[in-house]
Amino acid sequence: MHFVPEEQHQKQDKTASLRPKGALLILIVIAFCAFLSEGVMSDWSGIYMRDTVQSGAGIAALAYSVYTFTMSIGRFSTDRVVALLGPRRFVCGAALLAASGLGLALLVPTTPTAFLGFALLGIGVAGIAPTVIGAAGRLHGGAAIALITGVGYVSSLSGPVVVGWLAEASSLRLALCFIVCMALVMSMLALKLERRQQI
């Protein structure tokens, strides 16, 4: 089960110059959002716990550990879940889970709900980037993997800066709503990619 039908793979000229368009462009945007979300939460989850939830420094560090732990669980289980659901439903569902988790942590800023929210966010976002990178590789080979990974790493570095600017202009709680929006965008794009027939 793939994002792109098997017969379309055979039509791709993997030696041609790679132009981000169609299915590949959608995959790049999904990867951009996924890497951005991972980068932002790595930098800002502890600060959110300390400044917004007003937990102690130790609790703030533990919240980030919960997030990374559930991300690890998600990464190890991604292949089995994708095989069961297919990449379209997996990315859509995982992105909605991530949005729900962070939305809970932002809507009810208490220590228990923030822990639960970060845990759901970690599980949700963990497998999206690997799944999308694999789909890009099947579509255009190694060149697509290099391109989508490069874009992803740029977004993971720039995302925390953007959220910092937004936090200065408003608040960190509102700024992190940007990540909820990114997760919803990933979910919608996964559905759009599956419906495309000429990709």
C-alpha positions in Angstrom: 0.0 0.0 0.0 1.5 3.3 -1.1 0.5 6.9 -1.5 1.2 6.6 -5.2 -0.2 3.7 -7.3 2.5 1.1 -8.3 1.9 1.7 -12.1 2.7 5.4 -11.6 6.1 4.5 -10.1 7.2 2.8 -13.3 6.4 5.9 -15.3 8.7 8.1 -13.4 12.0 9.1 -14.9 14.3 9.0 -12.0 17.2 10.4 -14.0 15.2 13.5 -14.9 15.6 16.8 -13.1 13.5 16.8 -10.0 10.9 19.5 -9.9 8.7 19.8 -6.8 5.2 19.6 -8.2 2.1 17.4 -7.9 2.4 14.6 -5.4 6.0 15.4 -4.5 5.1 18.9 -3.6 2.4 17.8 -1.3 4.7 15.3 0.4 7.3 18.1 0.8 4.8 20.3 2.5 3.7 17.5 4.9 7.3 16.8 5.8 7.9 20.5 6.3 5.1 20.6 8.8 6.1 17.4 10.5 9.8 18.4 11.0 8.7 21.9 12.1 6.4 20.5 14.7 9.1 18.2 16.1 11.7 21.0 16.2 9.3 23.4 18.0 8.2 21.0 20.7 11.8 20.0 21.3 12.7 23.6 22.1 9.5 25.0 23.6 7.7 22.2 25.5 9.7 22.7 28.7 9.4 26.5 28.5 5.6 26.1 28.1 5.5 23.9 31.2 7.6 26.3 33.2 6.1 29.6 32.2 2.5 28.8 31.2 1.6 25.8 33.3 3.9 27.2 36.0 5.3 23.8 37.0 8.8 23.4 38.5 11.9 23.0 36.4 12.0 19.2 37.2 8.4 18.7 36.1 9.1 20.8 32.9 12.0 18.6 32.0 9.9 15.4 32.7 7.2 16.7 30.3 9.7 16.8 27.5 10.9 13.4 28.4 7.3 12.1 28.1 7.1 13.7 24.7 10.3 12.1 23.4 9.5 8.7 25.0 6.2 8.5 23.2 7.8 9.7 20.0 10.2 6.7 20.3 7.3 4.3 20.7 5.6 5.9 17.7 8.7 5.6 15.5 9.2 1.9 16.4 5.5 1.0 15.7 5.0 3.1 12.5 5.7 0.4 10.0 3.2 -2.0 11.5 0.5 0.6 11.8 1.1 1.8 8.2 0.9 -1.8 7.0 -2.5 -2.1 8.8 -4.1 1.3 7.9 -2.2 2.4 4.7 -0.2 5.6 4.5 -3.1 7.9 3.7 -5.2 6.9 6.8 -2.1 6.7 8.9 -0.8 10.2 8.2 -4.3 11.7 8.4 -5.0 9.9 11.8 -1.6 10.6 13.2 -1.8 14.3 12.4 -5.3 14.5 14.0 -3.9 12.8 17.1 -1.1 15.2 17.3 -3.4 18.2 16.9 -5.7 16.8 19.6 -2.9 16.2 22.0 -1.3 19.6 21.7 -4.7 21.2 21.6 -5.6 19.6 24.9 -2.3 20.8 26.5 -3.0 24.3 25.3 -6.7 24.4 26.1 -6.3 23.1 29.7 -2.9 24.3 30.9 -2.5 22.0 33.9 0.3 19.5 34.6 -1.7 16.3 34.1 -3.4 17.5 30.9 -0.1 18.9 29.5 1.6 15.5 30.2 -1.2 13.7 28.4 -1.3 16.2 25.6 2.5 16.0 24.9 2.3 12.2 25.1 -0.4 12.1 22.4 1.5 14.7 20.3 4.6 12.6 20.4 2.9 9.4 19.3 1.0 11.3 16.6 3.9 13.2 15.0 6.5 10.5 15.3 5.7 8.5 12.2 4.6 11.1 9.8 8.0 12.3 8.5 9.4 8.7 7.9 6.2 7.7 6.1 6.3 10.7 3.8 10.0 10.4 3.1 9.4 6.7 2.2 6.6 7.7 -0.2 8.8 10.4 -1.8 11.5 7.8 -2.4 9.1 5.4 -4.1 7.9 8.3 -6.3 11.2 9.8 -7.4 14.0 7.8 -5.8 17.0 9.0 -3.9 16.8 12.6 -5.2 13.4 13.0 -3.7 14.6 11.7 -0.4 17.5 14.1 -0.3 15.2 17.0 -1.2 12.5 16.3 1.3 14.9 15.6 4.1 16.8 18.8 3.4 13.6 20.8 3.5 12.6 19.0 6.7 15.8 19.9 8.5 15.5 23.5 7.5 12.0 23.6 8.9 13.0 21.9 12.1 15.6 24.7 12.7 13.5 27.6 11.6 10.3 26.5 13.4 11.4 27.3 16.9 12.5 30.8 15.8 9.1 31.5 14.2 7.3 30.4 17.3 9.6 32.6 19.4 8.6 35.6 17.3 4.9 34.7 17.6 5.3 34.3 21.4 6.9 37.7 21.7 4.0 39.2 19.7 1.3 37.5 21.7 2.0 34.6 24.1 3.6 31.2 24.0 0.3 29.5 24.5 -1.1 31.3 21.4 2.1 30.8 19.4 1.9 27.0 19.9 -1.5 27.0 18.3 0.5 27.4 15.1 1.6 23.8 15.6 -2.0 22.6 15.9 -2.7 24.3 12.6 0.3 22.6 11.0 -1.0 19.2 12.2 -4.4 20.0 10.6 -2.8 21.0 7.4 -0.9 17.6 7.3 -4.1 15.7 7.8 -5.9 17.6 5.0 -3.0 17.2 2.6 -2.8 13.5 3.1 -6.4 13.2 2.0 -5.8 15.4 -1.0 -2.8 13.3 -2.1 -4.8 10.1 -2.0 -7.6 11.6 -4.2 -5.2 12.8 -6.9 -5.4 10.5 -9.9 -2.7 11.9 -12.2 0.3 11.7 -9.9 
